[in-house]
Amino acid sequence: MRCDKTAAWCQLQQHAERFAGFDLRTAFAQDDARAQALSQSAPHVFADLSKNHTDVATEALLMELARQTGLASHRDAMFRGEAINHTEDRAVMHWLLRQPEGSLQGDLAEPLALVHGTLAPMLAYAEEVRADAQITDVVNIGIGGSDLGPQMAVLALQDFVLPGKRFHFVSNVDGHELAAVLKGLRAENTLFLIASKTFTTIETMTNARSALAWFQVQGGSDVARHFAALTTNVAAAAEFGITTTFGFWDWVGGRYSMWSAIGLPVAIAIGAQGFKDLLAGAHAMDQHFQAAPLEENVPVRLGLLDVWYRNFLNYTSRSIAPYHSALRRVPAYLQQLEMESNGKRVDRNGQALPYGTSPVLWGEPGTNGQHAYFQMLHQGTDIVPLEFIAVKKPTHSLKDHHELLLANVIAQAQALMQGKSDAGGHKHFTGNRPSTFLLLDELTPTSLGALIALQEHRVFVSGSVWGINSFDQWGVELGKVLAKNIHARIVSGDGSGLDASTAALLQRVRS
Ligand code: F6P
């Protein structure tokens, strides 16, 4: 049943009215068990939800909402490999990419064998490249899911990256990006990975053509050694002239694809065992999501909190603050994950929704954000729930830094909640500002895998409750079609039939 038609939705609306005077400080004062009740361990990730505008009663109602909207059966349908991405008639099986070999029977045994039949040569190739001292630079050319995941992970795991290899990520069709990277490269030392699920994306194809032309102009000839394609469209890669190809399947969504061949730059960077650890961490989170009771299920609790905030407390955005500089691309990664998945205005039957869906996601690493936009989080007119991500143990040995970093992240969560009274003037902090605190013991391939799988599943949870298809992305198509048309007009100068504003802009950029 659609969420807004359930009894739980109606109860949550009434509950939200009564909740208007909720104050975190009072909530903690009245309930000794609050910190404990609203915290939960999942594999490799500890989640403290207690500084949020929620309580045990709210969570109980949200669990009812989950039951009445069939969350568990929708989740189980995904894990059975049903075509839950119905607008593209596809299964949603990124989780299968991290499933241990031979661990499934029945219909899924064959795709799982295919997964491992592809993973093994990909990891062997990664090891070959690692051992190849002549290759010093790996350039990933891809965009969206074919860029953000591997880029985020290679950065996050920089302490595990093989010395002597540099990794570059080129995504934008803006030639300044590719040109700047090419400037520092030599053809004989470079491996280009052309990462594109479809092998049709205009940005990636344009960059790939320019990279190939550059390689040939530099005297490079061995394309098989210096170019590899990561794609579901092996035929298109072959037509392009690339014979070293690692494939995957249409049941892996682009933004869910870093576990597939799209993860090759990560495997080259951290090695076959590191990549297996990444998969194992994600698999541990898959098992938690599948098996833990809803009340003790971290992705479920986070996803339902997202629904509560968006639809009942009307918080329209979520800020992400990773307190670890290696996690600096996590906010960008999560933007695609959440907003491309849940930025939908119709339900699964194509009917316009009367309630909000995806929040706006944004953020920067701490402590940098504190000296930029945290002012607004503390004293602005809008309430923006903040999600901190912190790591207990550092991998460097510099004195004082990590204690200061951890002190800051804890102090920020505390300051947002506690506020500070100053007679209502400029120095007054209202406090009662919500935040979630995610804590990893260490940042490793395993814990990163778990953290990212947690985020995937929490996006599934809110999307499922909202009754939308979180796995298509029709909203990106119109711009692509219009860009093709405008491109032809930029070349020809033909502005006929355009609206006045677009025609004027066309004329201006051509003048
Ligand atoms: O334009 C959006 C999108 O389709 C994303 O969903 C995807 O991750 C990205 O483009 C790249 O697509 P591809 O991997 O097919 O090049």
Residues whose N, C-alpha, C, O or C-beta is under 5 A from the ligand:
A	BS01	F6P	I143 G144 G145 S146 A195 S196 K197 T198 F199 T201 T204 G254 R255 Q473 V476
